[in-house]
Amino acid sequence: MKPAALNEAPLIEARGLHTFYGESHILHGVDFAVRPGEAVGLLGRNGMGKTTLLRSLLGLTPPRRGSVRIKGETMTGAAPHRIARQGISFVPEGRGIFPNLSVREHLVLAARPQRGPPRQGRAAWNLERVLATFPRLKLRLGLPGTLLSGGEQQMLTIGRALMANPDLLILDEATEGLSPILASEIWSILRRLRQGGIACVIVDKNFAALSALADRCVVLVKGRIVLEGGAAALRKKRAILHRHLGV
């Protein structure tokens, strides 16, 4: 993230989020923000509230208390499609591939024009650029998305999200279930996206890879933020990381 971005208003900002599933209280007063061009790593063991936080931000599981603002506009409880139109793209855990759509159809149906003038010279995402970024997909354009390998499906979901020309890309379990080689390829792609200026929120269990990519990391434990700070500084807190992440 460029230093100038530290002074910019957040792309997305949550204050005091309390989110429930039925009577189960999952998030307990969480504050969370992402600024333009910033990469934030979201960490925690399974069941700690990471996906619930993302769903609260995206309108999929609205909080009972607290607020969500996107580009300064209050969007608490807004429908997910309204939030997406604010320039937020989501790569869900499980990838969300449609069995009746080809690779090309997945990409083309997600296409949206770039909003406003290119930010800091950032080029628009279109089919040609996505296929240049993910050459494997170019060889499989006519195949149903479900016939792709796990790594290729993850590339497809990231490419589909980029076709919407987002300001913020949110990835839940970015490399879950992938072989080390394919996971390394996904991390390489994410580094290239970072260099292109897209803000990111990335959930992943690989602290070493995530902290090498992110500007800042946030650790959730039982629906509360217990650790937050610059990735380089957090890498030095080995005892605390081991307690909360087992790394």
Order of alpha helices (4+ residues) and beta strands (2+ residues): beta-beta-beta-alpha-beta-beta-alpha-beta-alpha-alpha-alpha-alpha-beta-alpha-beta-alpha-beta-beta-alpha-alpha
